[in-house]
Each structure stands twice: as C-alpha cells, then as structure tokens.
Amino acid sequence: MYTLFMAFSEDFFVRIIIFVLGLCGFMVARHIYKHKNNAESPLVCPIGFDCDFVVHSNYSEFMHVPLEVFGMIYYALLSLFILVLFWFPAICRALYLYYYCR
C-alpha cells in the first residue's frame, strides 16, 4: 500500500518544520517590535508578568539597535536559507553540506 506520507522523505518534513518555526519566530519578533512603543495596547505575558518592563529595559538593545530587529533578521535568514536549500539542492552540494542535502 502506497500513501502520500511515503512519497516524501523524513528530511522533507524536517525542512518544512524548520521553515515554519522560522516564520513563527519572525512573526513573534515583529509583534514585539510593533507593539513595543504602542501605549494603547501594552504587551501582556501569558505567565502573568509585565512584559513592558523587560522590553523597555536597558538590556533590550545592542549598539542602540532593538533586539527584536536582530531576531527578525535571524529568523528571516534562517527561513530563506532553508527555502534556498530546498528549491536549489545544487547550491547545497556546492556549499559542501552533504549531510543536510541527502
């Protein structure tokens, strides 16, 4: 019996999961960045603590750049890299990523 699940390798699903999690991370960082300076709707943590205190602390910036921007860049690059490796496996082989390109 042949099913749709058998048509794709496990590696395919791992790449899709990494891509989706990268997009989720980007959206969380974007949400924090968007609502950081919005006084109308402050951030609310689900665990009952004050997220505004953390987001507006002295440690929420690195070299005067908000950490949310670094998060958005990181997650966007992660997702794009996974997409490039998925659609262009020759690039993967050219970068000597044999283990990941199998």
Phi, psi and omega per residue, in radians:
M1 nan 2.299 -3.087
Y2 -1.938 2.188 3.134
T3 -2.035 2.909 3.123
L4 -1.121 -0.585 3.139
F5 -1.071 -0.574 -3.132
M6 -1.292 -0.300 -3.094
A7 -1.255 -0.447 -3.126
F8 -1.950 2.543 3.109
S9 -1.379 2.926 3.075
E10 -1.091 -0.600 -3.126
D11 -1.062 -0.620 3.107
F12 -1.060 -0.812 -3.125
F13 -1.181 -0.614 3.098
V14 -1.117 -0.747 3.123
R15 -1.131 -0.712 3.109
I16 -1.114 -0.742 3.129
I17 -1.105 -0.751 3.109
I18 -1.096 -0.717 3.124
F19 -1.102 -0.800 -3.127
V20 -1.135 -0.746 3.104
L21 -1.132 -0.607 3.058
G22 -1.113 -0.733 3.083
L23 -1.126 -0.688 3.108
C24 -1.119 -0.745 3.100
G25 -1.087 -0.704 3.092
F26 -1.076 -0.765 -3.112
M27 -1.171 -0.624 3.090
V28 -1.150 -0.802 3.121
A29 -1.107 -0.672 3.106
R30 -1.152 -0.695 3.126
H31 -1.094 -0.775 3.120
I32 -1.124 -0.760 -3.138
Y33 -1.103 -0.704 -3.093
K34 -1.199 -0.689 -3.068
H35 -1.657 0.047 -3.083
K36 -1.129 -0.750 -3.076
N37 -1.813 0.196 -3.133
N38 -1.601 1.908 -3.105
A39 -1.342 -0.340 -3.107
E40 -1.240 -0.672 -3.133
S41 -2.267 1.576 -3.141
P42 -1.213 2.754 3.116
L43 -1.220 2.419 3.123
V44 -2.144 2.208 3.106
C45 -1.514 2.485 -3.135
P46 -1.240 -0.256 -3.107
I47 -1.641 0.094 3.019
G48 1.587 0.182 3.112
F49 -1.783 2.991 -3.109
D50 -1.582 1.848 3.137
C51 -1.257 -0.502 3.138
D52 -1.065 -0.614 3.123
F53 -1.085 -0.737 -3.130
V54 -1.253 -0.775 -3.066
V55 -1.186 -0.530 -3.125
H56 -1.752 0.237 -3.132
S57 -1.314 3.008 3.122
N58 -1.180 -0.377 -3.084
Y59 -1.626 0.187 -3.131
S60 -1.587 0.097 3.103
E61 -2.311 2.631 3.019
F62 -2.291 2.027 -3.082
M63 0.986 0.755 3.108
H64 1.095 0.376 3.058
V65 -2.019 2.217 3.138
P66 -1.053 2.474 -3.125
L67 -1.116 -0.396 3.105
E68 -1.113 -0.594 3.120
V69 -1.143 -0.762 3.088
F70 -1.081 -0.679 3.093
G71 -1.106 -0.766 3.125
M72 -1.100 -0.734 3.124
I73 -1.113 -0.794 -3.128
Y74 -1.055 -0.896 -3.090
Y75 -1.193 -0.595 3.084
A76 -1.152 -0.772 3.126
L77 -1.148 -0.676 3.096
L78 -1.062 -0.835 -3.123
S79 -1.146 -0.737 3.123
L80 -1.152 -0.678 3.129
F81 -1.113 -0.735 3.108
I82 -1.111 -0.721 3.112
L83 -1.120 -0.733 3.132
V84 -1.100 -0.757 3.125
L85 -1.171 -0.521 3.137
F86 -1.294 -0.786 -3.059
W87 -1.479 -0.429 -3.104
F88 -2.241 1.365 -3.105
P89 -1.140 -0.357 3.099
A90 -1.124 -0.594 3.081
I91 -1.135 -0.676 3.126
C92 -1.076 -0.792 3.120
R93 -1.178 -0.608 3.127
A94 -1.184 -0.499 3.119
L95 -1.531 0.121 3.119
Y96 1.055 0.690 3.076
L97 -1.759 0.980 -3.036
Y98 -1.043 -0.692 -3.092
Y99 -1.097 -0.712 -3.081
Y100 -1.383 -0.400 -3.033
C101 -1.607 0.050 -3.097
R102 -1.118 nan nan
